[in-house]
Structures are given as structure tokens and as C-alpha cells.
Amino acid sequence: MLIKLLIAAAAAFFAAGIAQYARILSRKKLPRWIVPAAAGLGILGYQIYMEYSWFERTRARLPESAVVTEVRKIPAFWRPWTFVVPLQMGFSVVDSNQIQLAHSDGERIARFRLYSFEQAFIDRSEQQGYLLNCSSSVLVPLDNANQPQPEKARQLDRQSLLFAVVCN
């Protein structure tokens, strides 16, 4: 967190320095307010870069066997540029090396963990165990003791990437 603050300050000083240099080159024909405005734009540019590169930076830290199954892109009115280029605020991952397949009563059952990452002031990550019946495409979450919670079961779309990664 401190390093991000220092980098934002450095971006502000760099942008302000360029604006000050441009002001000197113009023989002070540019208005004085251009320097603090450039500093603000430097901070804003750094923040936008960090938000848009978050997905790639976070995904790069995951093992090669991790497969992204969902990306959540959320526009926000206080970030008007996200309506043009949506911001990736979260994603879900399955580690393909950790999927356990079993056969029960002639049906294929997969046990796996779904990892969810959310971009926020302090980034969040959660993991949840699941059972997926590949025959009926019913997804059942597991509790902390790895016991199925059938009351929370839901139907999973067979066309979803999660189904394709886990069952194929």
C-alpha cells in the first residue's frame, strides 16, 4: 500500500515536472495552473493503469494449471471511462490439477475448489469447494467440513466455461 502511494506521488511529480518544463519552454505563456493539473492527471493516469492491469498482474501470479472460468466486468458511474472499456473487477479460477473425478451410481462427479478474486481497496480472495455432477450439471457447494450442502445446489449451464473445464 505504501509503495503504491509513493509511486502515485512520483507520477504526480513527473507529470508536474514535464508541465513545468513545457511552461518554461513556452516562456511562461502557459498558465500556472497547468502544473498542478498535470500532477493530478499523473495520479489519475497511474490509478487507471493500476486498475486496468490488475487482472493480468493477479493472473500472472497463479500457477499455469489455473484456468480462468469467469471474468466480472463492472462499469461504474464515477469512472465514466468504464462504460467504454469495462473494468475487470473480479474473476474466478479453477486449478485443473486439483480436480478430482469419481464415478457414483453411473454418474461422473467432480470435486474441485473455485477461487474468486475481487479488486477492491484491499484485494480479496476467497475459495469454495464444490461438487459438480457432470451428468446432470448440478453444482453443490461444500461447507467448511467438506460436506455437501444440497439445499444450496443450483443448475449449471452446460455451455459455461466452468462446466467445460471441470467435466471435460
Backbone as JSON Lines, residues from 0, in Angstrom:
{"i":0,"aa":"M","n":[0.83,-1.19,0.0],"ca":[0.0,0.0,0.0],"c":[0.87,1.25,0.0]}
{"i":1,"aa":"L","n":[1.9,1.27,0.84],"ca":[2.78,2.43,0.9],"c":[3.53,2.61,-0.41]}
{"i":2,"aa":"I","n":[3.94,1.51,-1.02],"ca":[4.67,1.6,-2.28],"c":[3.78,2.2,-3.38]}
{"i":3,"aa":"K","n":[2.48,1.86,-3.37],"ca":[1.56,2.43,-4.36],"c":[1.4,3.93,-4.16]}
{"i":4,"aa":"L","n":[1.37,4.36,-2.91],"ca":[1.27,5.78,-2.61],"c":[2.52,6.52,-3.08]}
{"i":5,"aa":"L","n":[3.69,5.93,-2.86],"ca":[4.94,6.55,-3.3],"c":[5.02,6.62,-4.82]}
{"i":6,"aa":"I","n":[4.56,5.57,-5.49],"ca":[4.57,5.58,-6.96],"c":[3.59,6.62,-7.5]}
{"i":7,"aa":"A","n":[2.44,6.77,-6.86],"ca":[1.47,7.79,-7.28],"c":[2.07,9.19,-7.11]}
{"i":8,"aa":"A","n":[2.78,9.41,-6.0],"ca":[3.44,10.71,-5.78],"c":[4.52,10.94,-6.83]}
{"i":9,"aa":"A","n":[5.27,9.9,-7.17],"ca":[6.31,10.02,-8.2],"c":[5.68,10.35,-9.55]}
{"i":10,"aa":"A","n":[4.55,9.72,-9.87],"ca":[3.86,10.02,-11.13],"c":[3.4,11.47,-11.16]}
{"i":11,"aa":"A","n":[2.92,11.97,-10.02],"ca":[2.49,13.37,-9.93],"c":[3.67,14.31,-10.14]}
{"i":12,"aa":"F","n":[4.79,14.04,-9.47],"ca":[5.97,14.9,-9.62],"c":[6.51,14.85,-11.05]}
{"i":13,"aa":"F","n":[6.5,13.68,-11.66],"ca":[6.99,13.54,-13.03],"c":[6.12,14.34,-14.0]}
{"i":14,"aa":"A","n":[4.8,14.19,-13.88],"ca":[3.89,14.91,-14.77],"c":[3.97,16.41,-14.52]}
{"i":15,"aa":"A","n":[4.08,16.82,-13.25],"ca":[4.2,18.24,-12.94],"c":[5.52,18.79,-13.48]}
{"i":16,"aa":"G","n":[6.58,18.0,-13.41],"ca":[7.87,18.42,-13.95],"c":[7.82,18.63,-15.45]}
{"i":17,"aa":"I","n":[7.14,17.74,-16.15],"ca":[7.0,17.9,-17.6],"c":[6.2,19.16,-17.91]}
{"i":18,"aa":"A","n":[5.13,19.4,-17.15],"ca":[4.32,20.6,-17.36],"c":[5.12,21.86,-17.05]}
{"i":19,"aa":"Q","n":[5.92,21.83,-15.99],"ca":[6.75,22.99,-15.64],"c":[7.78,23.25,-16.74]}
{"i":20,"aa":"Y","n":[8.37,22.19,-17.27],"ca":[9.35,22.33,-18.35],"c":[8.68,22.9,-19.6]}
{"i":21,"aa":"A","n":[7.45,22.43,-19.91],"ca":[6.71,22.97,-21.05],"c":[6.38,24.44,-20.83]}
{"i":22,"aa":"R","n":[6.1,24.8,-19.61],"ca":[5.8,26.2,-19.28],"c":[7.04,27.07,-19.48]}
{"i":23,"aa":"I","n":[8.2,26.55,-19.07],"ca":[9.45,27.3,-19.25],"c":[9.76,27.45,-20.74]}
{"i":24,"aa":"L","n":[9.6,26.36,-21.5],"ca":[9.86,26.41,-22.94],"c":[8.94,27.39,-23.66]}
{"i":25,"aa":"S","n":[7.72,27.56,-23.15],"ca":[6.77,28.49,-23.77],"c":[6.97,29.92,-23.28]}
{"i":26,"aa":"R","n":[8.05,30.14,-22.54],"ca":[8.35,31.46,-21.96],"c":[7.19,31.96,-21.09]}
{"i":27,"aa":"K","n":[6.68,31.01,-20.31],"ca":[5.62,31.25,-19.32],"c":[4.32,31.75,-19.94]}
{"i":28,"aa":"K","n":[4.1,31.35,-21.2],"ca":[2.82,31.68,-21.84],"c":[1.73,30.71,-21.41]}
{"i":29,"aa":"L","n":[2.13,29.51,-21.0],"ca":[1.16,28.57,-20.45],"c":[0.77,29.04,-19.05]}
{"i":30,"aa":"P","n":[-0.49,28.86,-18.66],"ca":[-0.93,29.32,-17.33],"c":[-0.27,28.51,-16.21]}
{"i":31,"aa":"R","n":[-0.19,29.12,-15.02],"ca":[0.45,28.45,-13.88],"c":[-0.32,27.22,-13.43]}
{"i":32,"aa":"W","n":[-1.63,27.21,-13.62],"ca":[-2.43,26.08,-13.14],"c":[-2.14,24.8,-13.91]}
{"i":33,"aa":"I","n":[-1.39,24.88,-15.0],"ca":[-1.09,23.68,-15.78],"c":[-0.23,22.69,-14.99]}
{"i":34,"aa":"V","n":[0.6,23.2,-14.07],"ca":[1.5,22.32,-13.3],"c":[0.7,21.44,-12.33]}
{"i":35,"aa":"P","n":[-0.14,22.0,-11.44],"ca":[-0.91,21.11,-10.56],"c":[-1.94,20.26,-11.32]}
{"i":36,"aa":"A","n":[-2.46,20.78,-12.44],"ca":[-3.39,19.98,-13.24],"c":[-2.67,18.76,-13.81]}
{"i":37,"aa":"A","n":[-1.43,18.96,-14.27],"ca":[-0.65,17.83,-14.8],"c":[-0.34,16.83,-13.69]}
{"i":38,"aa":"A","n":[-0.07,17.33,-12.47],"ca":[0.19,16.43,-11.34],"c":[-1.05,15.57,-11.07]}
{"i":39,"aa":"G","n":[-2.21,16.19,-11.08],"ca":[-3.45,15.44,-10.88],"c":[-3.69,14.42,-11.97]}
{"i":40,"aa":"L","n":[-3.42,14.81,-13.21],"ca":[-3.57,13.87,-14.32],"c":[-2.56,12.72,-14.22]}
{"i":41,"aa":"G","n":[-1.37,13.0,-13.68],"ca":[-0.39,11.94,-13.47],"c":[-0.88,10.91,-12.47]}
{"i":42,"aa":"I","n":[-1.47,11.38,-11.37],"ca":[-2.02,10.47,-10.37],"c":[-3.2,9.68,-10.95]}
{"i":43,"aa":"L","n":[-4.08,10.38,-11.66],"ca":[-5.24,9.72,-12.27],"c":[-4.79,8.68,-13.29]}
{"i":44,"aa":"G","n":[-3.81,9.02,-14.11],"ca":[-3.3,8.07,-15.09],"c":[-2.7,6.84,-14.45]}
{"i":45,"aa":"Y","n":[-1.93,7.04,-13.37],"ca":[-1.35,5.9,-12.65],"c":[-2.45,5.02,-12.07]}
{"i":46,"aa":"Q","n":[-3.48,5.63,-11.48],"ca":[-4.57,4.86,-10.88],"c":[-5.33,4.05,-11.93]}
{"i":47,"aa":"I","n":[-5.6,4.67,-13.07],"ca":[-6.3,3.96,-14.14],"c":[-5.45,2.81,-14.64]}
{"i":48,"aa":"Y","n":[-4.15,3.04,-14.82],"ca":[-3.26,1.96,-15.26],"c":[-3.28,0.8,-14.27]}
{"i":49,"aa":"M","n":[-3.2,1.1,-12.98],"ca":[-3.18,0.04,-11.96],"c":[-4.49,-0.74,-11.96]}
{"i":50,"aa":"E","n":[-5.61,-0.05,-12.13],"ca":[-6.9,-0.74,-12.14],"c":[-7.05,-1.64,-13.36]}
{"i":51,"aa":"Y","n":[-6.63,-1.17,-14.52],"ca":[-6.78,-1.96,-15.74],"c":[-5.75,-3.07,-15.86]}
{"i":52,"aa":"S","n":[-4.61,-2.95,-15.2],"ca":[-3.6,-4.01,-15.27],"c":[-3.74,-5.01,-14.12]}
{"i":53,"aa":"W","n":[-4.67,-4.79,-13.18],"ca":[-4.84,-5.66,-12.02],"c":[-5.1,-7.1,-12.43]}
{"i":54,"aa":"F","n":[-5.99,-7.32,-13.39],"ca":[-6.35,-8.68,-13.81],"c":[-5.12,-9.44,-14.3]}
{"i":55,"aa":"E","n":[-4.35,-8.84,-15.19],"ca":[-3.17,-9.52,-15.74],"c":[-2.11,-9.75,-14.66]}
{"i":56,"aa":"R","n":[-1.91,-8.77,-13.78],"ca":[-0.91,-8.93,-12.72],"c":[-1.31,-10.03,-11.74]}
{"i":57,"aa":"T","n":[-2.59,-10.11,-11.4],"ca":[-3.06,-11.13,-10.47],"c":[-3.02,-12.5,-11.12]}
{"i":58,"aa":"R","n":[-3.44,-12.58,-12.37],"ca":[-3.44,-13.86,-13.07],"c":[-2.02,-14.39,-13.27]}
{"i":59,"aa":"A","n":[-1.06,-13.51,-13.46],"ca":[0.33,-13.93,-13.67],"c":[0.92,-14.59,-12.42]}
{"i":60,"aa":"R","n":[0.37,-14.29,-11.25],"ca":[0.88,-14.89,-10.01],"c":[0.31,-16.28,-9.75]}
{"i":61,"aa":"L","n":[-0.66,-16.7,-10.53],"ca":[-1.29,-18.01,-10.34],"c":[-0.5,-19.09,-11.07]}
{"i":62,"aa":"P","n":[-0.64,-20.34,-10.64],"ca":[0.07,-21.43,-11.35],"c":[-0.47,-21.6,-12.77]}
{"i":63,"aa":"E","n":[0.33,-22.23,-13.62],"ca":[-0.08,-22.42,-15.01],"c":[-1.32,-23.3,-15.14]}
{"i":64,"aa":"S","n":[-1.55,-24.15,-14.15],"ca":[-2.71,-25.04,-14.2],"c":[-4.02,-24.33,-13.84]}
{"i":65,"aa":"A","n":[-3.95,-23.08,-13.4],"ca":[-5.15,-22.31,-13.06],"c":[-5.83,-21.82,-14.33]}
{"i":66,"aa":"V","n":[-7.11,-22.13,-14.45],"ca":[-7.89,-21.75,-15.63],"c":[-8.96,-20.74,-15.2]}
{"i":67,"aa":"V","n":[-8.97,-19.59,-15.86],"ca":[-9.97,-18.56,-15.56],"c":[-11.31,-19.02,-16.13]}
{"i":68,"aa":"T","n":[-12.32,-19.11,-15.26],"ca":[-13.63,-19.58,-15.69],"c":[-14.66,-18.46,-15.8]}
{"i":69,"aa":"E","n":[-14.39,-17.33,-15.19],"ca":[-15.33,-16.21,-15.24],"c":[-14.57,-14.92,-14.98]}
{"i":70,"aa":"V","n":[-14.92,-13.88,-15.73],"ca":[-14.37,-12.54,-15.5],"c":[-15.56,-11.61,-15.3]}
{"i":71,"aa":"R","n":[-15.51,-10.83,-14.22],"ca":[-16.6,-9.9,-13.92],"c":[-16.15,-8.48,-14.3]}
{"i":72,"aa":"K","n":[-16.83,-7.93,-15.31],"ca":[-16.55,-6.57,-15.77],"c":[-17.69,-5.68,-15.32]}
{"i":73,"aa":"I","n":[-17.36,-4.65,-14.57],"ca":[-18.4,-3.82,-13.96],"c":[-18.15,-2.35,-14.29]}
{"i":74,"aa":"P","n":[-19.06,-1.71,-15.04],"ca":[-18.93,-0.26,-15.24],"c":[-19.41,0.49,-14.0]}
{"i":75,"aa":"A","n":[-18.85,1.67,-13.77],"ca":[-19.24,2.48,-12.61],"c":[-19.4,3.93,-13.05]}
{"i":76,"aa":"F","n":[-20.42,4.61,-12.55],"ca":[-20.68,5.97,-13.0],"c":[-19.6,6.95,-12.55]}
{"i":77,"aa":"W","n":[-18.89,6.66,-11.45],"ca":[-17.81,7.54,-11.01],"c":[-16.52,7.28,-11.79]}
{"i":78,"aa":"R","n":[-16.54,6.27,-12.64],"ca":[-15.44,6.01,-13.58],"c":[-16.06,5.98,-14.97]}
{"i":79,"aa":"P","n":[-16.32,7.12,-15.57],"ca":[-17.07,7.14,-16.83],"c":[-16.38,6.38,-17.97]}
{"i":80,"aa":"W","n":[-15.08,6.25,-17.93],"ca":[-14.36,5.52,-18.98],"c":[-14.68,4.03,-18.96]}
{"i":81,"aa":"T","n":[-15.21,3.51,-17.84],"ca":[-15.53,2.08,-17.77],"c":[-16.77,1.72,-18.6]}
{"i":82,"aa":"F","n":[-17.54,2.71,-19.03],"ca":[-18.65,2.43,-19.92],"c":[-18.16,2.18,-21.34]}
{"i":83,"aa":"V","n":[-16.99,2.72,-21.67],"ca":[-16.39,2.5,-22.98],"c":[-15.55,1.23,-22.96]}
{"i":84,"aa":"V","n":[-14.67,1.12,-21.97],"ca":[-13.82,-0.06,-21.78],"c":[-14.08,-0.58,-20.37]}
{"i":85,"aa":"P","n":[-14.93,-1.61,-20.22],"ca":[-15.29,-2.1,-18.88],"c":[-14.06,-2.55,-18.08]}
{"i":86,"aa":"L","n":[-14.12,-2.3,-16.8],"ca":[-13.04,-2.63,-15.88],"c":[-13.26,-4.03,-15.32]}
{"i":87,"aa":"Q","n":[-12.22,-4.84,-15.33],"ca":[-12.31,-6.2,-14.79],"c":[-12.13,-6.12,-13.28]}
{"i":88,"aa":"M","n":[-13.24,-6.27,-12.56],"ca":[-13.22,-6.12,-11.11],"c":[-13.07,-7.43,-10.36]}
{"i":89,"aa":"G","n":[-13.19,-8.54,-11.04],"ca":[-13.05,-9.82,-10.36],"c":[-13.01,-10.96,-11.36]}
{"i":90,"aa":"F","n":[-12.54,-12.09,-10.89],"ca":[-12.54,-13.28,-11.73],"c":[-12.5,-14.52,-10.87]}
{"i":91,"aa":"S","n":[-12.89,-15.64,-11.47],"ca":[-12.9,-16.93,-10.78],"c":[-11.97,-17.88,-11.51]}
{"i":92,"aa":"V","n":[-11.33,-18.76,-10.74],"ca":[-10.32,-19.66,-11.27],"c":[-10.53,-21.05,-10.71]}
{"i":93,"aa":"V","n":[-10.27,-22.06,-11.54],"ca":[-10.23,-23.45,-11.11],"c":[-8.83,-23.96,-11.42]}
{"i":94,"aa":"D","n":[-8.21,-24.63,-10.44],"ca":[-6.91,-25.25,-10.67],"c":[-7.17,-26.62,-11.29]}
{"i":95,"aa":"S","n":[-6.85,-26.77,-12.56],"ca":[-7.17,-28.0,-13.28],"c":[-6.41,-29.21,-12.74]}
{"i":96,"aa":"N","n":[-5.3,-29.0,-12.04],"ca":[-4.57,-30.12,-11.44],"c":[-5.23,-30.63,-10.16]}
{"i":97,"aa":"Q","n":[-6.15,-29.88,-9.59],"ca":[-6.77,-30.24,-8.32],"c":[-8.18,-30.81,-8.49]}
{"i":98,"aa":"I","n":[-8.63,-31.0,-9.71],"ca":[-9.98,-31.55,-9.94],"c":[-9.93,-33.06,-9.71]}
{"i":99,"aa":"Q","n":[-10.83,-33.55,-8.86],"ca":[-10.91,-34.98,-8.57],"c":[-12.19,-35.53,-9.19]}
{"i":100,"aa":"L","n":[-12.04,-36.47,-10.1],"ca":[-13.2,-37.08,-10.75],"c":[-13.47,-38.45,-10.15]}
{"i":101,"aa":"A","n":[-14.75,-38.76,-9.95],"ca":[-15.16,-40.06,-9.41],"c":[-16.46,-40.47,-10.1]}
{"i":102,"aa":"H","n":[-16.75,-41.76,-10.04],"ca":[-18.0,-42.29,-10.6],"c":[-18.84,-42.83,-9.45]}
{"i":103,"aa":"S","n":[-20.11,-42.41,-9.42],"ca":[-21.02,-42.85,-8.38],"c":[-22.39,-43.09,-9.02]}
{"i":104,"aa":"D","n":[-22.9,-44.31,-8.88],"ca":[-24.19,-44.69,-9.45],"c":[-24.25,-44.39,-10.95]}
{"i":105,"aa":"G","n":[-23.16,-44.62,-11.64],"ca":[-23.11,-44.41,-13.08],"c":[-23.0,-42.96,-13.51]}
{"i":106,"aa":"E","n":[-22.82,-42.05,-12.55],"ca":[-22.7,-40.63,-12.88],"c":[-21.3,-40.15,-12.54]}
{"i":107,"aa":"R","n":[-20.82,-39.22,-13.34],"ca":[-19.49,-38.65,-13.12],"c":[-19.6,-37.45,-12.18]}
{"i":108,"aa":"I","n":[-18.88,-37.51,-11.06],"ca":[-18.9,-36.45,-10.05],"c":[-17.51,-35.84,-9.97]}
{"i":109,"aa":"A","n":[-17.44,-34.52,-10.03],"ca":[-16.16,-33.81,-9.93],"c":[-16.14,-33.02,-8.63]}
{"i":110,"aa":"R","n":[-15.02,-33.1,-7.91],"ca":[-14.81,-32.3,-6.7],"c":[-13.68,-31.33,-7.03]}
{"i":111,"aa":"F","n":[-13.94,-30.04,-6.75],"ca":[-12.94,-29.01,-7.07],"c":[-13.11,-27.81,-6.16]}
{"i":112,"aa":"R","n":[-12.13,-26.92,-6.19],"ca":[-12.19,-25.67,-5.45],"c":[-12.24,-24.53,-6.46]}
{"i":113,"aa":"L","n":[-13.14,-23.6,-6.22],"ca":[-13.27,-22.42,-7.07],"c":[-12.69,-21.24,-6.29]}
{"i":114,"aa":"Y","n":[-11.71,-20.6,-6.88],"ca":[-11.05,-19.45,-6.25],"c":[-11.6,-18.18,-6.9]}
{"i":115,"aa":"S","n":[-12.03,-17.23,-6.06],"ca":[-12.56,-15.96,-6.55],"c":[-11.67,-14.83,-6.09]}
{"i":116,"aa":"F","n":[-11.35,-13.94,-7.0],"ca":[-10.51,-12.78,-6.72],"c":[-11.32,-11.53,-7.03]}
{"i":117,"aa":"E","n":[-11.28,-10.55,-6.13],"ca":[-12.01,-9.3,-6.29],"c":[-11.05,-8.13,-6.12]}
{"i":118,"aa":"Q","n":[-11.14,-7.17,-7.05],"ca":[-10.34,-5.96,-6.95],"c":[-11.1,-4.97,-6.08]}
{"i":119,"aa":"A","n":[-10.45,-4.5,-5.02],"ca":[-11.05,-3.54,-4.11],"c":[-9.92,-2.7,-3.51]}
{"i":120,"aa":"F","n":[-10.27,-1.86,-2.54],"ca":[-9.23,-1.07,-1.87],"c":[-8.14,-2.0,-1.34]}
{"i":121,"aa":"I","n":[-8.56,-3.08,-0.71],"ca":[-7.66,-4.18,-0.35],"c":[-8.21,-5.39,-1.1]}
{"i":122,"aa":"D","n":[-7.41,-5.93,-2.02],"ca":[-7.87,-7.05,-2.85],"c":[-8.31,-8.21,-1.98]}
{"i":123,"aa":"R","n":[-9.4,-8.87,-2.43],"ca":[-9.95,-10.01,-1.68],"c":[-9.84,-11.27,-2.52]}
{"i":124,"aa":"S","n":[-9.64,-12.37,-1.83],"ca":[-9.69,-13.67,-2.49],"c":[-10.41,-14.64,-1.57]}
{"i":125,"aa":"E","n":[-11.23,-15.48,-2.18],"ca":[-11.99,-16.48,-1.44],"c":[-11.88,-17.8,-2.19]}
{"i":126,"aa":"Q","n":[-12.08,-18.88,-1.47],"ca":[-12.14,-20.18,-2.11],"c":[-13.32,-20.95,-1.55]}
{"i":127,"aa":"Q","n":[-13.91,-21.76,-2.41],"ca":[-15.09,-22.53,-2.03],"c":[-15.0,-23.88,-2.72]}
{"i":128,"aa":"G","n":[-15.23,-24.94,-1.96],"ca":[-15.26,-26.27,-2.53],"c":[-16.62,-26.57,-3.14]}
{"i":129,"aa":"Y","n":[-16.62,-27.36,-4.21],"ca":[-17.86,-27.71,-4.9],"c":[-17.82,-29.16,-5.35]}
{"i":130,"aa":"L","n":[-19.01,-29.72,-5.51],"ca":[-19.21,-30.98,-6.22],"c":[-20.03,-30.65,-7.45]}
{"i":131,"aa":"L","n":[-19.63,-31.21,-8.59],"ca":[-20.37,-30.98,-9.82],"c":[-20.71,-32.33,-10.43]}
{"i":132,"aa":"N","n":[-22.01,-32.58,-10.58],"ca":[-22.47,-33.78,-11.25],"c":[-22.42,-33.49,-12.75]}
{"i":133,"aa":"C","n":[-21.45,-34.11,-13.43],"ca":[-21.25,-33.83,-14.85],"c":[-22.39,-34.36,-15.71]}
{"i":134,"aa":"S","n":[-23.15,-35.33,-15.22],"ca":[-24.27,-35.88,-15.99],"c":[-25.48,-34.95,-15.95]}
{"i":135,"aa":"S","n":[-25.81,-34.44,-14.76],"ca":[-27.0,-33.6,-14.62],"c":[-26.66,-32.11,-14.51]}
{"i":136,"aa":"S","n":[-25.39,-31.78,-14.49],"ca":[-24.86,-30.4,-14.36],"c":[-25.41,-29.68,-13.13]}
{"i":137,"aa":"V","n":[-25.51,-30.4,-12.01],"ca":[-25.92,-29.81,-10.74],"c":[-24.66,-29.48,-9.95]}
{"i":138,"aa":"L","n":[-24.56,-28.23,-9.51],"ca":[-23.42,-27.74,-8.75],"c":[-23.81,-27.61,-7.28]}
{"i":139,"aa":"V","n":[-23.09,-28.31,-6.4],"ca":[-23.4,-28.32,-4.97],"c":[-22.2,-27.77,-4.21]}
{"i":140,"aa":"P","n":[-22.38,-26.69,-3.43],"ca":[-21.26,-26.18,-2.64],"c":[-20.97,-27.09,-1.44]}
{"i":141,"aa":"L","n":[-19.73,-27.05,-0.99],"ca":[-19.31,-27.8,0.19],"c":[-19.13,-26.83,1.35]}
{"i":142,"aa":"D","n":[-19.42,-27.29,2.57],"ca":[-19.21,-26.45,3.74],"c":[-17.75,-26.54,4.18]}
{"i":143,"aa":"N","n":[-17.43,-25.93,5.32],"ca":[-16.04,-25.92,5.81],"c":[-15.52,-27.31,6.14]}
{"i":144,"aa":"A","n":[-16.41,-28.25,6.44],"ca":[-16.0,-29.63,6.74],"c":[-16.04,-30.5,5.48]}
{"i":145,"aa":"N","n":[-16.13,-29.87,4.31],"ca":[-16.18,-30.56,3.02],"c":[-17.39,-31.48,2.88]}
{"i":146,"aa":"Q","n":[-18.5,-31.09,3.52],"ca":[-19.75,-31.84,3.41],"c":[-20.67,-31.09,2.43]}
{"i":147,"aa":"P","n":[-21.36,-31.83,1.55],"ca":[-22.25,-31.18,0.58],"c":[-23.39,-30.43,1.27]}
{"i":148,"aa":"Q","n":[-23.8,-29.32,0.67],"ca":[-24.94,-28.53,1.12],"c":[-26.01,-28.59,0.02]}
{"i":149,"aa":"P","n":[-26.8,-29.67,-0.01],"ca":[-27.76,-29.84,-1.11],"c":[-28.82,-28.75,-1.18]}
{"i":150,"aa":"E","n":[-29.1,-28.08,-0.07],"ca":[-30.1,-27.01,-0.1],"c":[-29.62,-25.8,-0.9]}
{"i":151,"aa":"K","n":[-28.31,-25.7,-1.14],"ca":[-27.75,-24.59,-1.92],"c":[-27.37,-25.01,-3.34]}
{"i":152,"aa":"A","n":[-27.81,-26.19,-3.74],"ca":[-27.48,-26.69,-5.08],"c":[-28.14,-25.82,-6.15]}
{"i":153,"aa":"R","n":[-27.47,-25.72,-7.29],"ca":[-28.03,-24.96,-8.41],"c":[-27.63,-25.63,-9.72]}
{"i":154,"aa":"Q","n":[-28.41,-25.36,-10.71],"ca":[-28.16,-25.9,-12.04],"c":[-27.09,-25.05,-12.73]}
{"i":155,"aa":"L","n":[-26.1,-25.7,-13.3],"ca":[-25.03,-25.01,-14.01],"c":[-25.26,-25.15,-15.51]}
{"i":156,"aa":"D","n":[-25.1,-24.08,-16.23],"ca":[-25.25,-24.11,-17.68],"c":[-24.16,-24.98,-18.3]}
{"i":157,"aa":"R","n":[-24.56,-25.92,-19.13],"ca":[-23.59,-26.83,-19.76],"c":[-22.66,-26.1,-20.73]}
{"i":158,"aa":"Q","n":[-23.05,-24.92,-21.16],"ca":[-22.22,-24.14,-22.09],"c":[-21.21,-23.26,-21.35]}
{"i":159,"aa":"S","n":[-21.27,-23.24,-20.02],"ca":[-20.37,-22.37,-19.25],"c":[-18.94,-22.92,-19.29]}
{"i":160,"aa":"L","n":[-18.01,-22.01,-19.14],"ca":[-16.6,-22.39,-19.14],"c":[-16.27,-23.23,-17.91]}
{"i":161,"aa":"L","n":[-16.92,-22.96,-16.78],"ca":[-16.69,-23.75,-15.57],"c":[-17.04,-25.22,-15.82]}
{"i":162,"aa":"F","n":[-18.18,-25.47,-16.44],"ca":[-18.58,-26.85,-16.75],"c":[-17.58,-27.51,-17.7]}
{"i":163,"aa":"A","n":[-17.15,-26.77,-18.7],"ca":[-16.21,-27.32,-19.68],"c":[-14.87,-27.67,-19.04]}
{"i":164,"aa":"V","n":[-14.37,-26.82,-18.15],"ca":[-13.07,-27.05,-17.51],"c":[-13.15,-28.23,-16.55]}
{"i":165,"aa":"V","n":[-14.2,-28.29,-15.76],"ca":[-14.29,-29.3,-14.71],"c":[-14.68,-30.67,-15.27]}
{"i":166,"aa":"C","n":[-15.6,-30.72,-16.2],"ca":[-16.13,-32.01,-16.66],"c":[-15.46,-32.57,-17.91]}
{"i":167,"aa":"N","n":[-14.66,-31.81,-18.6],"ca":[-14.04,-32.33,-19.83],"c":[-12.57,-32.62,-19.65]}
